[in-house]
Amino acid sequence: MLLDTLLEVRRRSEALIAGLEPEDLGLQGMADASPPKWHLAHTTWFFDTFVLQPHLASHTPCDPRWSYQFNSYYEAVGERHPRSERGVLSRPTIREILQWRADVDAGLIQLLGNKPSQELRTLVELGLQHEQQHQELLLMDLLDGFSRQPLEPIYGDEADLKTRTNEPQWLACDGGVVEIGALNNGFHFDNETPRHRVWLDPFEISDALMSNANYAAFIDDGGYQRPELWMSDGWSLVQQRGWTQPRYWRDAHDEFGLAGRQRRDPAAPVRHLSWFEADAFARWSACRLPTEAEWEHACALHGPAMQHAHGVLWQWTASPYRPYPGFLPPPGAIGEYNGKFMSSQMVLRGSCWLTPPGHGRDTYRNFFPPSSRWMAAGLRLAR
């Protein structure tokens, strides 16, 4: 079962690039993004380095120079190529990377066919979930790269978000002591634990995401010209970068997405906002962003009434990305996966339309710097 799921995930990564041209595979539009080819190589390096090299004696490790190129941030493994220069890596070629992926898959088939220990199964599951994260990132990074080109390339006619949202209503949530965090009955990342108690005052949360029309009203009311609505760092970014609208809006009517330039739907959820923009909109609305504990509790309390909790857009929360009480990262390089990033970032909850099936859950803690806005992020309000 685990092997079947793993190979399905591995095949999906390769299917994501099936319609791309060779020139697209090395595209890196900005320092925060990575080329599609790098994502395919990095996820293969993860299995090569952390699964096959320590656990399959017959496995031949990849070229150490490849390890240098495709290590992301694991200090314990060694030095690595600068993130901002991944777009210059024309070699190895995509043919060589796909052959490497096939060799690693063959090793995983051999390893998992020999009654692996629970410890090994847990490590492979982490690699599977890690690859799913990169599938989502591959598409978001590609959208950024395509958006910077005058020809505005199309990834796929059916690849874009088609959800529409309703005028939000308020869901009441009682206060008191609640529990949040993952239970130990299925896969979760280490940053989702330990499960712990949190005190919440009574609050209300919107049942739906904010729409393009909602956000257009904020813009029309001078939202990007009113410093009283913004955190100081956010206001500085508005001035430095000339922000006047969401990341992929084009002129007064269009927006850019994976399906190319499209007429903007006023009823579609507004997307590709930074935390600063989401926070300013909430303040303009005389509301606020929910904390991540409020978001998780509201999902548990209201279930399907929390529309668009998953499969539409990640949702910014008011919570800084910090460890839960009692959090301890695993030993070794794997412990670098989440714990060392728990500063200067904000938490997003839910999942988006680019999230692979089965990858999302209510306790999932995504995180990005508050200035980031190329990701598929939207917002709901609380009060």
C-alpha positions in Angstrom: 0.0 0.0 0.0 2.7 2.5 1.0 4.8 1.5 -2.1 1.8 1.9 -4.4 1.1 5.3 -3.0 4.7 6.4 -3.2 5.0 5.4 -6.8 1.8 7.1 -7.7 3.1 10.3 -6.1 6.4 10.0 -7.9 4.6 9.5 -11.3 2.5 12.6 -10.6 5.6 14.8 -10.2 6.7 13.8 -13.7 3.2 14.2 -15.1 3.3 17.8 -14.0 6.0 18.7 -16.4 4.6 16.6 -19.4 3.3 19.7 -21.2 6.3 21.9 -20.6 9.0 22.8 -23.1 12.6 22.2 -22.3 13.2 25.9 -21.8 10.5 26.0 -19.1 12.2 23.4 -17.0 15.1 25.7 -15.9 12.9 28.8 -15.3 13.5 30.6 -12.1 11.6 33.9 -11.9 12.9 35.0 -8.5 15.2 34.0 -5.7 12.3 32.5 -3.6 11.2 30.2 -6.5 12.9 27.1 -8.0 12.8 25.7 -11.5 10.6 22.6 -12.3 13.7 20.6 -13.0 15.2 21.4 -9.6 12.0 20.3 -7.8 12.2 16.9 -9.6 15.8 16.5 -8.7 15.5 17.7 -5.1 12.7 15.3 -4.2 14.8 12.5 -5.7 17.9 13.6 -3.8 15.8 13.4 -0.6 15.0 9.7 -1.1 18.6 9.0 -2.3 20.2 10.7 0.7 17.9 9.9 3.6 16.3 6.6 2.6 18.4 4.6 0.2 22.0 5.5 1.2 21.5 4.5 4.9 19.2 1.6 4.3 19.9 -0.2 1.0 23.5 -1.6 0.9 23.3 -2.2 -2.9 22.4 1.4 -3.7 25.0 3.5 -5.5 24.8 7.1 -4.1 24.3 10.0 -6.5 27.2 12.0 -7.7 28.4 14.2 -4.7 28.2 17.2 -7.0 24.5 16.5 -7.6 24.0 16.4 -3.8 25.6 19.8 -3.6 23.2 21.1 -6.3 20.0 19.6 -5.0 20.3 19.9 -1.2 17.9 22.6 -0.1 18.8 23.7 3.4 20.1 20.6 5.3 23.2 21.9 7.0 24.0 18.5 8.5 24.3 17.0 5.0 26.8 19.6 3.7 27.2 22.7 1.6 24.8 23.5 -1.2 24.3 25.6 -4.3 22.8 29.1 -3.6 19.1 29.1 -3.8 19.0 32.2 -5.8 21.1 30.6 -8.6 19.2 27.4 -9.1 18.1 28.7 -12.5 21.7 28.5 -13.9 21.9 24.7 -13.4 21.5 23.5 -17.0 23.2 20.3 -16.1 22.4 17.6 -15.2 19.9 17.4 -18.1 16.3 16.5 -17.6 17.0 13.2 -19.3 19.6 12.4 -16.6 17.3 13.5 -13.8 14.5 11.3 -15.0 16.9 8.4 -15.3 18.0 9.1 -11.7 14.4 9.2 -10.6 13.9 5.8 -12.2 17.0 4.3 -10.5 15.8 5.7 -7.1 12.3 4.3 -7.6 13.8 0.9 -8.4 15.7 1.1 -5.1 12.6 2.0 -3.2 10.7 -0.9 -4.7 13.5 -3.2 -3.6 13.7 -1.7 -0.1 10.0 -1.6 0.6 9.5 -5.2 -0.7 11.5 -6.6 2.2 9.2 -6.0 5.2 10.5 -2.6 6.2 10.6 -1.6 9.8 8.1 0.9 11.1 10.9 3.5 11.4 11.7 3.1 7.8 8.1 3.3 6.7 7.7 6.5 8.7 10.8 7.9 6.9 9.5 6.9 3.5 6.1 8.5 4.3 7.9 11.7 5.2 9.6 11.6 1.8 6.2 11.0 0.1 4.6 14.0 1.8 7.7 16.1 1.1 7.4 15.4 -2.6 3.7 16.4 -2.5 4.7 19.7 -1.0 7.1 20.2 -3.9 4.4 19.3 -6.4 2.4 22.3 -5.2 5.5 24.5 -5.0 6.5 23.5 -8.6 3.2 24.9 -9.9 3.2 28.1 -7.8 6.8 28.8 -8.8 6.1 28.1 -12.5 3.1 30.6 -12.3 5.5 33.2 -11.0 8.0 32.6 -13.8 5.3 32.6 -16.5 3.8 35.8 -15.1 7.0 37.7 -15.7 7.1 37.0 -19.5 5.5 39.3 -22.1 4.0 36.3 -23.9 2.2 35.2 -20.7 2.5 31.4 -21.4 -0.3 29.1 -20.5 0.4 26.0 -18.4 -2.9 24.3 -19.0 -6.4 25.5 -20.0 -8.0 23.5 -17.1 -5.2 24.2 -14.5 -6.6 27.3 -12.8 -8.9 27.8 -9.9 -12.6 27.9 -10.9 -14.3 28.2 -7.4 -16.7 31.0 -6.7 -17.5 32.3 -3.2 -20.6 33.5 -1.5 -21.1 36.7 0.4 -19.7 35.6 3.8 -21.9 34.9 6.8 -20.7 34.6 10.4 -20.2 31.4 12.3 -20.3 31.7 16.1 -17.7 29.8 18.1 -17.9 29.4 21.9 -14.9 30.2 23.9 -13.1 28.1 26.5 -10.4 25.5 26.6 -9.9 23.7 23.4 -7.4 21.2 22.1 -5.5 21.7 18.8 -2.7 19.8 17.0 -2.4 16.4 15.4 -3.4 13.2 17.1 -1.1 10.2 16.7 -3.4 8.3 14.4 -2.0 9.2 11.0 0.8 11.0 9.2 1.5 14.6 10.4 4.6 16.8 10.3 6.5 17.4 13.5 5.3 21.0 13.7 1.7 19.9 14.1 2.5 18.4 17.5 2.3 18.1 20.5 -1.5 18.3 20.7 -2.2 20.9 23.5 -4.8 23.0 25.1 -5.5 26.6 24.2 -7.8 29.2 25.7 -10.1 30.9 23.2 -12.5 33.8 23.9 -15.8 33.6 22.1 -15.4 34.7 18.5 -17.1 34.6 15.0 -15.4 33.5 11.8 -16.6 34.0 8.2 -18.0 30.9 6.6 -16.4 31.7 3.2 -13.3 33.3 1.7 -13.2 37.0 0.7 -13.9 37.6 -3.0 -12.3 39.7 -5.7 -15.3 42.1 -5.4 -14.7 42.4 -1.7 -11.0 43.2 -2.3 -11.8 45.6 -5.1 -13.9 47.6 -2.7 -10.8 47.9 -0.4 -8.7 49.1 -3.3 -11.4 51.6 -4.4 -11.5 53.0 -0.9 -7.8 53.8 -1.0 -6.6 50.7 0.7 -3.1 50.9 -0.7 -2.8 54.6 0.1 -3.9 54.6 3.7 -1.0 53.9 6.1 -3.3 53.6 9.1 -4.5 50.2 7.7 -1.0 48.7 7.5 1.7 47.3 9.7 4.8 49.4 9.4 6.8 46.8 7.5 3.9 46.2 5.2 3.5 49.9 4.5 7.2 50.1 3.7 6.8 47.3 1.1 3.8 49.0 -0.4 5.9 52.1 -1.0 9.1 50.3 -2.0 7.5 47.8 -4.4 4.6 49.9 -5.7 1.9 47.5 -4.6 -1.5 48.6 -5.8 -3.4 45.3 -6.2 -2.9 41.5 -5.7 0.1 39.8 -7.3 -1.4 38.6 -10.5 -4.2 41.1 -11.2 -3.8 42.7 -14.7 -5.3 46.1 -15.3 -8.8 46.8 -14.2 -10.4 43.6 -15.5 -8.0 40.7 -15.9 -5.8 38.4 -13.8 -3.0 36.0 -14.7 -3.1 32.3 -13.8 -2.0 28.9 -14.9 -4.6 29.1 -17.7 -3.1 32.4 -18.8 -4.7 35.8 -18.8 -8.4 35.6 -17.9 -11.2 38.0 -17.2 -11.3 38.4 -13.4 -14.4 36.9 -11.8 -15.7 39.3 -9.1 -17.2 36.3 -7.2 -14.0 34.2 -7.2 -11.9 34.2 -4.0 -9.2 36.9 -4.0 -5.8 35.2 -4.1 -2.1 35.7 -4.1 -2.1 38.1 -1.2 0.7 38.7 1.2 0.0 38.5 4.9 0.4 42.3 5.1 -2.4 42.8 2.4 -4.7 40.3 4.2 -4.1 42.0 7.5 -4.8 45.5 6.0 -8.0 44.3 4.4 -9.2 42.8 7.7 -8.5 46.1 9.5 -10.3 48.0 6.7 -13.2 45.6 7.3 -13.3 46.4 11.0 -12.4 42.8 11.6 -9.2 40.8 12.0 -7.6 37.5 10.7 -8.4 34.4 12.8 -5.6 32.9 14.9 -4.6 29.4 13.8 -6.2 27.9 16.9 -9.5 29.7 16.1 -9.3 28.4 12.5 -8.7 24.8 13.6 -11.4 24.9 16.3 -13.9 26.4 13.9 -13.3 23.5 11.4 -13.8 21.0 14.2 -16.9 22.8 15.5 -18.7 23.7 12.2 -17.4 21.1 9.7 -18.7 21.7 6.1 -20.2 25.0 7.2 -16.6 26.3 7.0 -16.7 26.6 3.3 -13.4 26.5 1.3 -11.4 25.3 4.3 -9.6 22.9 1.8 -9.0 22.7 -1.8 -9.4 26.4 -2.7 -6.8 28.7 -1.1 -4.4 28.6 1.8 -5.7 31.1 4.4 -3.5 33.5 6.3 -3.9 33.6 10.1 -2.9 36.1 12.7 -0.5 33.6 14.2 3.3 33.8 14.0 4.9 30.5 13.2 6.3 29.3 16.5 6.7 25.9 18.1 3.8 24.3 20.0 4.5 23.9 23.8 6.7 20.9 24.2 7.8 20.7 20.6 11.1 18.8 20.0 12.5 18.3 16.5 13.7 14.8 15.5 17.4 14.2 15.8 19.7 14.5 12.9 19.3 16.2 9.5 15.6 15.4 9.3 15.1 17.6 12.4 15.9 20.6 10.2 12.7 20.0 8.2 10.5 22.5 10.1 11.9 23.5 13.5 14.6 25.9 12.4 12.1 28.0 10.4 10.0 29.0 13.4 10.7 32.7 13.3 9.8 35.7 11.2 7.0 33.8 9.4 3.2 33.6 9.6 1.0 30.5 9.6 -1.5 29.6 6.8 -4.2 27.0 7.3 -6.2 24.8 5.0 -5.0 23.8 1.5 -5.4 25.1 -2.0 -6.5 23.8 -5.4 -2.9 22.9 -6.2 -2.5 20.8 -3.1 -2.3 17.1 -4.1 -5.3 15.0 -3.2 -5.0 13.6 0.3 -2.3 15.9 1.4 -4.3 18.5 3.4 -5.7 18.2 6.9 -7.1 20.6 9.5 -4.0 20.5 11.7 -1.6 21.3 8.8 0.6 24.4 9.5 1.9 26.0 6.3 4.1 29.0 6.8 5.6 31.8 4.7 7.2 35.2 5.4 4.5 37.9 5.7 5.8 39.7 2.5 5.3 36.6 0.3 2.5 36.7 -2.2 3.3 34.3 -5.1 1.7 31.4 -3.2 -2.0 30.5 -3.6 -3.1 32.4 -0.5 -6.4 34.1 0.4 -8.2 35.0 3.5 -11.3 34.7 5.7 -12.2 37.1 8.5 -12.8 36.8 12.2 -14.2 39.1 14.9 
